[in-house]
C-alpha cells in the first residue's frame, strides 16, 4: 500500500499531539495517511503498554488513518544505529510515502530528539540502492524509496516553526484523538501519579498554542513544523 503521508512518533500519542489536526485535515482532503509508533510507551508513568495499544488504535480510527504499526523499540533505550535504522527503512519502503512527519528536532523527552534523528537518517538511507531489506517470511527484496519531504512537528518546547499549517476546523478532531489516551492526560478522578502531561495546564495548552500560531498567520488555529531544507512555493499566491 502506497501512502501519501507517513507520520512517526517515538511514543503513541506523539503524532496526535504534534500533528493531529494536520493529519485530520489531510485525511479530509483525500490523502492516505499512516502512523508508525517506534515504542509502545511502556515506561510511561500512567497506564501500561497494553492500554496504550488500545488507546492508539482508538485514536487512529478517530483521525481516519489507513494503517498504524508499532516497531516495539525499547522505550527510553532505542538508539539511532543500524538495526533500528533498518527497521524504519522497511516501513518507508513498505509504504513509500511522499511526506514523512516525525518528532521534534529536540525536546524535553530524550526519545523525541532520538526519534527525530533516527527517522530523518533512515529517510536518507532508504533511498540507497545498495541497502537490501525485506520483511521476515517474504522472498522479494524491497525497492529503494526516499520521501520527498521530511517535516518535524513541535512538541513540548516552543521551537520556532519554518512553516505553519492552517488547521481551523480540525482541532476538535485532534482533541478527540488525544482524549482517546484517557490514561495519560488530565483527569481529576484519576488516582495515577501526576506527570507533566497529565496537568490541566498541559491539556489547555493544546488549544492555546494552536490559537497562538493561528493568530500569527491570521487564522483561528495552526500547527507548526520545521523543515530540513528550504520550503519552496510555486508562486506568491501560495502563501496564506
ABEGO torsion letter per residue (X at the ends): XBBABBBBBABBGAAAAAAAAAAAAAAAAGBBBBBBBABAGAABABEBAAAAAAAAAAAAAAAGBABBBBAGBBBGABBBBAAAAAAAAAAAAAAGBABBBBBBABBABAAAAAAAAAAAAAAAAAABAABBBBBBGBABBBBBBBBABBBBBBBABBBBBABBBBABGAAAAAAAAAAABAAABBBAABABBBBAAABAAAAAAAAAAAAAAAAAAGBABBBBBBBABBBBBABAAABX
